[in-house]
Amino acid sequence: MNGNLKRRVLVRIYLEYAKNTFLDYPDYFMFGLFVVTSFTLVSVRDVLVNISNLPITDLSYDFNFFMVALLNTSWIIQVLIAGFFVRTILISIKFGYKNISSKWFLSKLIKFRY
């Protein structure tokens, strides 16, 4: 009985710690989920082989490669990539607004108009 009670108490402590950590740092967990899911669903070797075959002279080949690669992946990866970009854009907007409104030294050098 004592061992079972100890195990149940420790499980609740670990779950509470994991919940608090996730609520404090959700960006790290989302990035980790993105990386783990990407590596399990995407063949990294095939991507590297295809990237090495791209011509170096023009960036339009790179853009077309990434668009075709994105359109031909599974919907899970497409949703993860879209969520990653949306999250990055939202954090950038929040960071930029905070720095503009807090009299950040760079905002004095660059004349922001809003």
N, C-alpha and C positions, 0 to 999 in steps of 0.2 A: 504494500500500500504506500509506503513512504517513497519508494522509487518512482511509482506512477505519479504521485502528487508532485514530486520534484520535476519530473519531465513535463507535466502539464503547465506548471508555473513558468519554467524556462521557455517553453514554446510561446506562451503568452507574452513574456518579456521580449523575446526575439521578434515576434510579430508587431508589437507596439513600437519597437525600435525601427523596424523596417518601414512601418507606416509613417512615422515621424520623419525619417530620413527621406522617404519619397516625397512627402509634402514639402520639405524644405528645399530639396534639390531635384525637381522634376525634369529639368533640362538634361541632366546627366543620364538619368534613366531612359529618357526618350532617345538620346543619342546612342546609348548602349543597345537599346532595342533595335534601332535602325541599323547599326553595324552588324549585330548578330544575325538579324533577319536577312540582310543583304548578302552576307557571306554564306549563309545556308542556301539561299535561292539563286544566287548569281555565280556563274563560273568565272572566277577571277582570271584563270589562265587564258580562257577564250577572249576575255576583254583585253588583256595585255597583248595577246597576239594580234588582235584586230587593230588596236591603237598603234602598234609598231608598224603596221602596213599603211598608215595614213601618210599622204604626202605632206612635207613640211612647208611648202610654199604658200598655201592658202588656208585661211581660217574657216572658210565656208565648208571645206571637207570635214573639219572637226565638228562644226555645228551639225551638219547633216548626219555624221556618224552618231553623235549623242542623241539626236532626235529619233533616228531609226532604232537605236538601241533601247531608248526609253519606250517607244511605241511597241516594240516586240518583246517586252518583259511582261511578267505576270502582273496582275492588277494590284497585288499586295505591295510589290516594289514601287509601282507607280503612285499608290496612295502614300507610302512612306516618304518617297522623294518629294511629293507635293506638300505633305505635312512639314517636312524638314525645311523646305523653302519658305512656306508661310510663317513658320515659327521664327526663322531667321529674319525675315522682313519685319515681323511685329516687334522683335527685340531690338532691331536696328532703329525702328521708328521711336520706340520708347526711350532708347539710349540717346538718340539725337535730340529728342524733345527735352529730356532731362538736362542735357548738357547746354542746350540753348537757353533754357529758363534759369539755369543756375550760374550764369555769368562765367561760363567756362572760358579759359584763355583763348582757345582756338575760335570761339564764336566772336571774339573781338577782332581777330584777323580776317575772318570770312564774314562778309555781310550777308546774313541770312534774311530772306524776305518771306514773310508768311502772313 
